Amino acid sequence: MSIFEYLENGSLPDDDTTSRKTVAESEHYTLLDHKLYHLHTPRQKQKAKLQAVTQQLCLPRTMRDAVIKAYHDNNSHIEFDKLYGSIRSKYYWP
């Protein structure tokens, strides 16, 4: 069972520990147009600064290499840190 299945139809794993973990983690995810998004809250160094929650599209493992290659090739072959930062702001992979 996955968080996607839980959010989609309320299905939980039979194992109690896994079920509790799924429910707890599901608070950080949402479904939009049948796609799973991670709700990222930036870490705040100062409590006075309020930053909006960012929706990051969850990528399956099978698509990660293709996304990295496409970002690298289509963004003038930028350095790794900039590439990773750009991808990380839009996509999520646990």
N, C-alpha and C positions, 0 to 999 in steps of 0.2 A: 504494500500500500504506500501511497505517496501523499505529500501535502496537496498536490493537485487533485487527487481523487477525493481527499477529505473536503476540500473547499468546493469541489464540483458537486458531490452528491452525499457528503457526510459519512463516507465509508472510512472505518478505522480498522487497523490491524487487530488480530485476535489477542496478541500479546499485550498485557496491561501496561508494561513499561514503555513499549513502543507507541502505544496509543496515547499515553500521557505526553510523550515527547512530541508526537505529531501535533497534538492540540496546542501545546505550548509554542512550538515553532510557527504554527499557522498564523499567529498574530502578526508575524513579520512578512506576510505574503497576501496577495490579492489576485483575483482573476478578472481580467478585462478582455472582452472579445475572445474568450476561450484560450487566453494566453496567461501564463503564470508570471507575476511580477513580484520581485523582492522589494519591500519597503525599507529603504536605507535612510537611517537618521544619522547625519554627520556627527562626529564627535565634537563636542563643544569644549574649548579651552576656557571660555568665559561664559558663565551662566547668563549674562546679559545678552549675549548674541543668540538670536533665534534663527535657525536655518530650517528651511522647509524640508519635508521628507521627499526623497527622490524615489521614483519608481524605476527599478532596473529590470529589464527583461531577463528572465532566467533562461540560460542557454543549455541545451543538452550537451553532454560530453562530445557527442559525435559532430557538433558544429563548431567547437571551440577553435580548432586549428584553422578552419576555413575563415572564421571571423578575424583571427589574428593576421592571417596572410592578406586578407582583403583590406584591412585597415592599414597594414604596412605598405602594400602596393599602391593604394589609392590616396595616401597622405604623404607623398613625396619621401617615402622611406625614412620617416622620423625615428629618432632614437627610442630605445626600448622604454625608458621611464615615461616619456611623453605618450608613447603608443599605449602602454599599459594604463596610464591615467585616463586617457580618452576612452578606452574600452571599458574600464572599470566604472566610469561615471554613467554609462548607458546599460551595461550588461552585468549580470550576476551569475557566478558559478561557485557553488559551495565546495 
